[in-house]
């Protein structure tokens, strides 16, 4: 009975340590400590950043990560041990850790360089990158250490690739890829939020897909290229002149942590081929004002559309609108010739009569 009570009290003590208690001290921006070299090391945690972090949104408590804090003694200047064990991210992120251990960042430890998870992901303000464009993703991770412009001299149009293709597309090649299209208002020169798009179309997140895909065969789980065009025309009629910003990104899979150097893609044909696997998955990105994101699958033929900027698909250089205009021009010219011939055939007797009358006179 005593043992059961002791275990119950221990669990209650841990679970009773709430984040707000930690923030009583760590919410103070002046809170510091001296490191081994005598330099000041900040212990401040920005509560606003933490509140929107993926850990807080998933109900993770401070002591879930700092697991060796089992109780707080408020009678002491520092209510817990001065020396805490490093946070073990692998305790929750096992698959990601396995990928990381196969990558170049972990292998750098053999050279005396230790690259911890927080070097790329940060500490208490880890956020989802799903709704972020390439530049924002890279600025928060790869570009902290790497300067890609100093290398990749073999790569044509380096800056274009760095702007629209995520590093891990080439450097973690086994990770699934997807092309994201984001709404961009040409008139206002800004990205459109999901709320703005839905309001303009008079629908919501649930009604968007059925609104344009209702005429398609089979299950309505994606937009065809024709339905995509209809959506663009509908937006234009409502005063929203949208184009689409295209980027090639890696899916948020554990394999993305298996970053390699030797097996990085260096052949243009891997991407720039009409049937490239890199163009198999295309999605419209609806980014909401609260930062959340929603994806709608679309036909890869949409990449051939004149509405998609900054992206080139081999075999997709044709602009389908111009194709349609050209077809109409050819048909119009053919109809013109036929009408001309028909007109000449109908008026032939009249012309012969006039010619005969002229000869008789």
C-alpha positions in Angstrom: 0.0 0.0 0.0 2.8 2.4 0.9 4.6 1.5 -2.4 1.5 2.2 -4.5 1.0 5.5 -2.7 4.6 6.5 -3.3 4.4 5.7 -7.0 1.1 7.6 -7.3 2.6 10.6 -5.5 5.7 10.6 -7.8 3.5 10.5 -11.0 1.3 13.2 -9.6 4.3 15.4 -8.8 5.6 15.1 -12.3 2.3 15.7 -14.0 1.6 18.6 -11.6 4.5 20.6 -13.0 2.7 22.8 -15.5 4.3 25.0 -18.2 3.2 28.2 -16.4 5.3 27.3 -13.4 8.4 27.0 -15.6 7.6 30.3 -17.3 7.5 32.0 -13.9 11.3 32.0 -14.2 12.0 31.3 -17.8 9.6 33.9 -19.0 12.1 36.5 -17.7 14.2 37.8 -20.6 17.0 38.7 -18.3 17.4 35.1 -17.0 20.9 33.9 -17.8 23.6 31.5 -16.5 27.3 31.3 -16.9 28.6 28.6 -19.2 31.9 26.8 -18.8 33.8 29.6 -20.5 32.3 32.3 -18.3 30.0 33.7 -21.0 26.4 34.4 -20.3 23.9 31.9 -21.7 20.3 33.0 -22.0 17.6 30.8 -20.3 14.8 32.9 -21.6 11.9 31.1 -23.3 9.7 33.3 -25.5 6.2 32.2 -24.5 4.6 33.6 -27.7 6.9 31.5 -29.8 6.3 28.4 -27.7 2.5 28.8 -27.8 2.5 28.4 -31.6 5.1 25.6 -31.6 4.1 22.1 -32.7 5.0 20.8 -29.2 2.7 23.1 -27.4 -0.1 22.6 -29.9 0.2 18.8 -29.3 0.0 19.2 -25.6 3.6 18.6 -24.8 4.7 19.8 -21.4 8.1 21.2 -20.5 8.9 18.2 -18.3 8.0 15.8 -21.1 11.2 16.8 -22.8 13.2 17.8 -19.7 12.2 14.5 -18.1 14.8 14.6 -15.3 12.8 17.4 -13.6 10.5 15.4 -11.4 9.7 18.1 -8.8 10.2 21.8 -8.1 11.5 23.0 -4.8 10.4 26.6 -4.6 12.4 27.2 -1.4 15.6 27.0 -3.4 17.0 29.8 -5.7 16.9 27.3 -8.5 13.9 25.0 -8.0 15.5 22.1 -9.8 18.9 20.6 -10.5 21.4 23.0 -12.0 22.6 20.3 -14.3 20.0 18.7 -16.6 20.4 15.9 -19.0 20.2 16.8 -22.8 16.8 16.5 -24.2 16.4 13.1 -26.0 14.4 13.9 -29.2 14.7 10.3 -30.3 12.3 9.3 -27.4 9.4 10.5 -29.6 11.0 10.9 -33.1 12.5 7.4 -33.6 12.0 7.2 -37.4 13.5 10.7 -37.9 16.5 9.8 -35.7 17.1 6.7 -37.7 17.2 8.7 -40.9 19.4 11.3 -39.3 21.9 8.6 -38.2 22.3 7.6 -41.9 23.0 11.1 -43.1 26.0 13.4 -43.3 25.1 15.5 -40.3 25.4 12.6 -37.9 28.5 11.3 -39.7 30.2 14.6 -39.0 30.5 13.5 -35.4 33.4 11.4 -36.5 35.2 14.6 -37.2 34.4 16.0 -33.8 31.5 18.1 -35.0 28.2 17.5 -33.1 25.1 18.6 -34.9 22.1 18.3 -32.6 18.4 18.4 -33.7 18.0 21.9 -32.4 20.8 23.2 -34.7 18.2 23.0 -37.6 14.9 22.9 -35.8 15.4 25.4 -33.0 14.6 24.9 -29.3 11.2 26.0 -28.0 9.7 27.5 -31.1 9.6 24.5 -33.5 6.9 25.0 -36.0 5.5 23.1 -38.9 7.1 24.0 -42.3 4.3 22.5 -44.4 2.8 25.8 -45.3 6.1 27.6 -45.8 7.8 28.4 -49.2 11.2 27.1 -50.0 13.1 30.2 -48.9 11.5 30.2 -45.5 12.1 26.5 -45.0 15.8 26.8 -46.0 16.4 30.0 -44.0 15.4 28.2 -40.9 17.5 25.1 -41.5 20.1 24.7 -44.3 21.0 28.3 -44.8 22.0 28.6 -41.1 25.2 26.8 -42.0 25.4 26.4 -45.7 26.0 29.0 -48.5 24.8 27.1 -51.6 25.9 29.9 -53.9 29.5 29.2 -53.1 29.1 25.7 -54.5 27.0 24.0 -57.2 29.0 25.6 -60.0 27.9 22.7 -62.2 24.2 23.7 -61.8 22.7 26.0 -64.4 20.6 28.9 -63.1 21.6 28.3 -59.5 19.6 31.0 -57.9 16.4 29.9 -59.7 16.9 26.4 -58.3 17.7 27.7 -54.8 14.5 29.8 -54.8 12.0 27.2 -56.1 13.5 23.8 -55.3 14.1 22.6 -51.7 17.6 21.4 -50.9 16.4 18.0 -49.8 14.8 17.3 -53.1 18.3 16.5 -54.4 20.2 15.9 -51.1 17.6 13.5 -49.6 16.5 11.9 -52.9 14.6 9.0 -51.4 12.1 11.3 -49.7 8.8 11.7 -51.6 8.4 15.0 -53.5 5.5 17.2 -54.3 5.0 20.4 -56.3 3.0 23.0 -54.4 1.1 25.7 -56.2 0.2 28.8 -54.1 -2.3 31.5 -55.2 -0.7 34.8 -56.0 -2.8 37.9 -56.7 -1.2 39.8 -59.7 -3.1 43.0 -58.9 -2.3 43.2 -55.2 1.1 41.5 -55.6 0.7 39.2 -52.6 -0.1 35.6 -51.8 -3.8 34.9 -51.2 -5.0 33.3 -48.0 -7.4 30.4 -48.2 -10.1 32.6 -46.7 -9.7 35.1 -49.5 -10.0 32.5 -52.2 -13.0 30.8 -50.6 -14.7 34.2 -50.0 -14.2 35.2 -53.7 -15.7 31.9 -54.9 -18.5 31.9 -52.4 -17.6 28.6 -50.9 -15.6 27.1 -48.1 -12.9 24.4 -47.6 -15.4 21.6 -47.8 -17.3 23.0 -50.8 -14.3 24.0 -53.0 -13.5 20.6 -54.5 -17.1 19.6 -55.3 -17.7 23.1 -56.8 -15.2 22.5 -59.7 -14.8 18.7 -59.8 -18.5 17.7 -59.9 -18.4 16.9 -63.6 -15.4 14.6 -63.4 -15.6 10.9 -63.7 -14.9 8.7 -60.6 -14.3 9.9 -57.1 -13.9 13.6 -56.5 -10.6 13.7 -54.8 -8.6 15.9 -57.2 -8.9 18.6 -59.8 -8.5 17.9 -63.5 -6.7 20.4 -65.7 -10.0 21.5 -67.1 -11.5 22.0 -63.6 -8.4 24.0 -62.7 -9.0 26.3 -65.7 -12.6 26.7 -64.7 -11.5 27.7 -61.2 -9.1 30.3 -62.6 -11.8 31.8 -64.9 -14.3 31.9 -61.9 -11.7 33.8 -59.9 -11.1 36.2 -62.8 -14.9 36.9 -63.1 -14.9 37.8 -59.4 -12.1 40.3 -59.7 -9.3 38.0 -58.5 -6.6 37.8 -61.1 -4.5 35.0 -59.8 -1.4 33.3 -61.0 0.3 30.4 -59.3 3.7 30.3 -57.6 5.2 26.8 -58.1 7.8 25.1 -55.9 9.2 21.6 -55.7 9.5 20.4 -52.1 10.1 17.3 -50.1 7.3 15.7 -48.2 7.6 15.9 -44.4 8.7 12.3 -44.1 11.3 10.9 -41.7 13.6 10.1 -44.7 14.1 13.9 -45.1 16.6 13.7 -42.3 18.8 11.2 -44.3 20.7 14.0 -46.0 23.5 12.8 -48.3 26.2 14.3 -50.4 27.5 11.5 -52.6 24.1 10.4 -53.9 22.7 13.9 -54.5 21.0 14.2 -57.9 23.3 15.9 -60.4 21.8 14.9 -63.8 19.4 17.4 -65.3 17.4 14.5 -67.0 16.3 13.2 -63.6 14.0 16.3 -63.3 13.9 17.8 -66.8 12.3 14.9 -68.6 8.6 14.8 -69.7 7.8 11.8 -67.5 9.9 12.7 -64.5 8.7 11.3 -61.2 9.3 14.7 -59.7 6.2 16.0 -61.4 3.9 13.1 -60.4 2.4 14.8 -57.4 1.0 18.3 -57.6 -1.2 20.1 -55.1 -2.8 23.4 -54.6 -1.8 24.9 -51.2 -4.4 26.8 -49.3 -2.6 28.6 -46.5 -5.0 29.9 -43.8 -4.5 33.1 -41.8 -3.9 31.1 -38.7 -0.9 29.4 -40.4 -2.5 26.0 -41.0 -2.5 24.6 -44.5 -4.8 22.5 -46.6 -3.8 20.7 -49.8 -5.9 19.7 -52.9 -4.5 17.3 -55.4 -4.5 18.4 -59.1 -3.6 16.9 -62.4 0.1 17.3 -63.4 -1.0 18.7 -66.7 -1.8 21.9 -64.9 1.9 22.6 -64.9 1.6 23.2 -68.6 -0.8 26.0 -67.9 0.0 29.7 -68.7 -1.2 30.4 -65.1 1.9 28.7 -63.5 4.9 31.0 -63.2 8.6 30.3 -62.5 8.3 26.6 -63.4 9.3 24.6 -66.5 8.1 21.2 -67.3 9.7 19.6 -70.4 7.1 19.0 -73.0 4.9 21.5 -71.2 6.2 24.6 -72.9 3.1 24.7 -74.9 0.5 27.2 -73.7 -2.8 25.5 -74.0 -4.7 28.8 -74.3 -2.6 29.7 -77.3 -3.2 26.1 -78.6 -6.9 26.8 -78.4 -6.6 30.2 -80.1 -4.4 28.6 -82.8 -6.9 25.9 -83.3 -9.7 28.4 -83.6 -7.7 30.4 -86.1 -7.0 27.3 -88.2 -10.7 26.4 -88.1 -11.7 30.0 -88.8 -9.4 30.1 -91.8 -10.7 26.7 -93.0 -14.3 27.9 -92.7 -13.4 31.1 -94.5 -12.0 29.1 -97.4 -15.0 26.8 -97.5 -17.4 29.8 -97.4 -15.4 31.4 -100.2 -15.6 28.3 -102.4 -19.3 27.9 -101.6 -19.9 31.5 -102.5 -18.1 31.1 -105.8 -20.1 27.9 -106.5 -23.4 29.6 -105.7 -22.6 32.7 -107.7 -21.0 30.9 -110.7 -24.3 31.0 -112.8 -24.6 34.7 -112.1 -21.0 35.4 -113.1 -21.4 33.3 -116.3 -24.6 35.2 -117.2 -22.9 38.5 -116.7 -20.0 37.3 -118.8 -22.3 36.2 -121.6 -24.3 39.4 -121.5 -21.1 41.4 -121.7 -20.0 39.4 -124.8 -23.4 39.9 -126.5 -23.3 43.6 -126.0 
